[in-house]
């Protein structure tokens, strides 16, 4: 007969010398497995007479229980060791101060948006917003843009599948200028409904900031960008008023009363005459350079007519300025793409 005590202590030793679960399960097989030592011994019981079988069987079972106990103990030990090792590896220093959530802040372009609204509101302009999905009439035709104008091409404009109720093609507006027509014709319609004529029609004075889209992407162009449209229509709104309003706006916006402005002749189908507005800073990094900031001009007679007004009686100006451009100049940002990368290292430099 095998020495069962010896077997138990051998098994104990063998288990405690294993250093991981896999080795332990292998060691277990040697004693408790299907063809393990204990199983073999149990098989031998059949050859003994009943009396002996009973007493030997009890001893073997006791040995089996002892070996199983040793196995479980080692299993627990190894599991504890593993957990301990993991814990010390992933240790966190609970005495460190918390990171906090950090307060978010307004996106720099949104700050410009709000600032522009404030300034124009303070000089009597209403603020309006219009749809980003426009139809051909508002975005082009009503604005006197000829059928073959390159801005209408697929290369320059994002078209949306389908048409509106009036069979107009749909597109993402390429500028905020459609708001000139939408806002003015609505004001005209409302006034006519109420008074039956346009004799005492008050001036239309509005800005319309919002998102605009073009097939364009580089350091100074993004397929989605922001513009603010300005419009002032009345009985005697002159080009001088455009100069006065825009000069006031820019000086207030940049908090710099020594800014220089230049109205450079240009062309837009919806204004005549048209001017590009350039700005020059008297000092600082950008000093001495003319920087283009806005398109502008006297609203074209055809556009006045499409607003429902008579160009013999109504006249005015419009401008369209890029909000990213204004933001870049105000904060000295030189790559427009930074605005849309959602990198908090950049955005957190504009605290609330
Ligand atoms: N819509 C023009 C553009 O996006 C800008 C503009 C607006 C020019 C109003 C004149 C008058 O370039």
Boltz pocket constraint, residues with backbone or C-beta under 6 A from the ligand:
constraints:
  - pocket:
      binder: B
      contacts: [[A, 174], [A, 175], [A, 176], [A, 177], [A, 230], [A, 268], [A, 271], [A, 274], [A, 275], [A, 294], [A, 295], [A, 296], [A, 297], [A, 318], [A, 319], [A, 320], [A, 321]]
      max_distance: 6.0
